[in-house]
Amino acid sequence: MTSWARPLRTPQYAYDHDDMYLAMEDGDIYFLEVDTQGPNLIQLANKACRLDCSIGTAFASLDFGLNKNDMLVAGGEMSSGGVYLVSFSK
């Protein structure tokens, strides 16, 4: 894992949940859903997508209107990086 980002969520959802994207150097992105009130801390851990670039420490999730899409920005030390719209459905 080279970097991680937490997408913006509504206050009602964020009260007892936390979402996180984990970025791998080869461009693979994994999505984690954490439930702080449930019996299992990690509720979901899936490969969300693969970005068409290598990823360094420059990785962020930007506000995209609190819907099901997240905007990810990635950059690598030896790549041009990119801006990606990720639609993740459970």
C-alpha positions in Angstrom: 0.0 0.0 0.0 1.4 3.4 -0.9 -1.4 5.7 0.1 -5.0 6.0 1.4 -7.9 8.4 1.3 -11.2 8.8 3.1 -14.1 10.0 1.0 -16.6 12.5 2.2 -19.8 11.1 3.6 -23.0 12.5 5.1 -22.9 13.1 8.9 -25.6 10.5 9.5 -23.6 7.8 7.7 -20.2 9.0 9.2 -21.6 8.7 12.8 -20.9 5.0 12.9 -19.3 4.2 9.6 -16.0 5.0 7.9 -15.0 4.4 4.3 -11.5 4.3 3.0 -9.7 3.8 -0.3 -6.3 2.0 -0.2 -4.0 2.7 -3.1 -1.4 0.2 -4.3 1.6 1.3 -6.4 0.5 -0.7 -9.4 -2.8 1.2 -9.7 -5.1 -1.2 -7.8 -7.6 0.5 -5.5 -9.3 -1.3 -2.6 -12.4 -0.1 -0.8 -12.9 -0.7 2.9 -16.1 0.0 4.8 -15.8 0.1 8.6 -18.7 -0.1 11.0 -17.8 1.1 14.5 -21.0 -0.2 16.1 -21.2 -3.6 14.5 -19.8 -6.9 15.7 -17.2 -6.9 12.9 -15.2 -3.8 12.5 -14.5 -4.2 8.7 -17.9 -4.8 7.0 -16.6 -4.8 3.4 -13.2 -5.1 1.7 -13.2 -5.2 -2.1 -11.1 -4.3 -5.0 -12.9 -1.1 -6.2 -11.0 -0.5 -9.5 -7.7 -0.3 -11.2 -6.4 3.2 -12.2 -4.4 3.6 -15.4 -1.3 4.9 -13.7 1.2 4.0 -11.0 0.4 5.6 -7.6 2.8 7.2 -5.2 1.9 9.1 -2.0 -0.1 11.7 -4.0 -3.6 10.2 -3.6 -6.8 11.9 -2.5 -10.6 11.6 -2.6 -12.4 14.8 -3.5 -16.0 15.9 -2.7 -18.2 15.0 -5.6 -21.7 15.7 -4.2 -22.2 12.9 -1.6 -23.7 10.5 -4.1 -22.4 7.0 -4.9 -19.5 8.3 -7.0 -16.2 9.3 -5.5 -13.6 11.4 -7.3 -10.1 10.1 -6.9 -6.9 12.0 -7.7 -3.7 9.9 -8.1 -0.1 10.7 -9.0 3.0 8.6 -9.1 6.7 9.5 -8.9 7.2 8.2 -12.5 3.8 8.7 -14.0 1.5 11.5 -15.0 -1.3 10.3 -12.7 -4.9 11.3 -13.3 -8.3 12.2 -12.0 -10.8 9.3 -11.9 -14.5 9.1 -11.1 -15.2 5.8 -9.3 -18.6 4.4 -9.0 -18.6 1.7 -6.3 -21.8 -0.3 -5.7 -21.9 -2.8 -2.9 
